[in-house]
């Protein structure tokens, strides 16, 4: 009951502070914080419908003042998640408030561990977003060479570039098909292919996509056989993927070693607690145990990330 009461108090404090800051930002809005406007004072039109930052108008107006919102919005789009920025930020606040309430309700946890645990819990949603983004880009990277081959065959068969892109977008698998369809939709709505492909490269910041966009733009300006260029680009991408696979296989032993070293202390502690609880109770109930355990957990996490960074070989 006490933990629930403290959790509710922290949630109320976070929401009250957010509403107060939002009201102040609306009442005292400087002119330099206004959104971009055209010469006649109207906002620039959008070709495709954009997802609002939040369904709560006050929270949406508050989020529009911060620069990190654009970065978070782009990361959500790149991860293929349907979350809004408002929902994500509120999730972070609620998780942080719940973690703070639980830690302050426990007398065993040291005071220094509270900000570390709050920051860790608050970063978890963003870490999940980055994980989904990485997996999605890896899938696109594997699919892109086949898409270029299909586009090259369609161009060789005599189809125009727009029709060939629509054909590839309809036959390609997700998630690459979604981005290709959006590129074709922007072209149909009036954008030139150069601008539509530039937007495609911004949404999918992969080296292969940038090379494809550069090849199409240069061919449209200076001429040449685009199908042959795309065939060579697809071959180069496959060679790069093969090299990346070899590097991952070489570093697999190091990544496995890092995972074993990270889990080994936890497994040993669990086994000792099951076989001889009184032996481990000496550490748990010692006056300095909470500081030692907190330091060990922090060092274990830092060591895990250090090992992962060392074995992460860039192609």
C-alpha positions, 0 to 999 in steps of 0.5 A: 500500500505504501509503495502504491501511494508513493508511486501515485505521488511521483506520477502526480508530481511529474504530470503536475510539473509537465502541465505547469511547464506547458502552460507557461510555455503557451502563455509566454511564447517567444517569437523566435520559438514560432514554427517555420512559416512562409512569406505570407505567414502560413505554414508550408504545406505537407504532401503526406499526412504527418502523425501528431506529436500527441493527442493531448493538445497541451502536451503537444504544444509543450513538446513542439518547443524542444529540439529533441522531439524532431530526433525522437520522431525520426527515430520512431519513424525509422524503427517502423513504430506507430508510437507518437512522441507524446506517448513515448515521453509520457511512458518514459516519465511514468517508468522513471517515476515508478522506479523512483517510488520503488527505490525510495520505498526500499530502505535497503537500496542506497540513495546513490542508486536512485538516480542511476536506476531512474536514468536506466529505466528512463532510457529503456524505451529509447533503447528499444526504439534503437533496437527496432531501428537497427533490426529494420535497417538490417532487413532493408539492407538485405532486401535492397540488392534484390530490389535493385536487380528487379528494378534493373530488369524492369528498366531493361524490359523497357519500362519507365523509371516511375513504372519500374519503381511502382512494380518493385514497390508492389513486389518487394517485401516489407519493410523496404516496400513501405518506404518505396511505396511512400517514395512513389506516392510523393512522386505521384503527388507532384515531387520530382524524382530527385526530391522524392529519392532524397527524402527516401535517403533521409528516411533510410540513412543507409550507404547503399540507399545514398549510392542508389539515389546518387546514381539515379540523380547523376544518370538523369542529369548526364545520361547513361544506362541506368540498368547496368549501373544498378546491376553493378551496385547490387553486386557491390552491395552483395559483396559488402554483405558477404564481408560483413557476415565474415566479420560477424563470424570472426567476432562471434567468439568475442561476443559470446565471451562477453555474454558469458562473463556478464551472466556468470556472476549472476548465475554463481550468485543464484546457485550459491543462494539455492545451495547455501543461503546462509553463506550469501546472507552474510553479504546481503545483510552486511552494513556495506552490502548495498554499496558493494552490490550496487558498485558490482552491478554498475561495473558489470553493466559497464564491462558488458558494454565495453566488451561489446564495443571492443568486438564490434568490428566495422566493415 
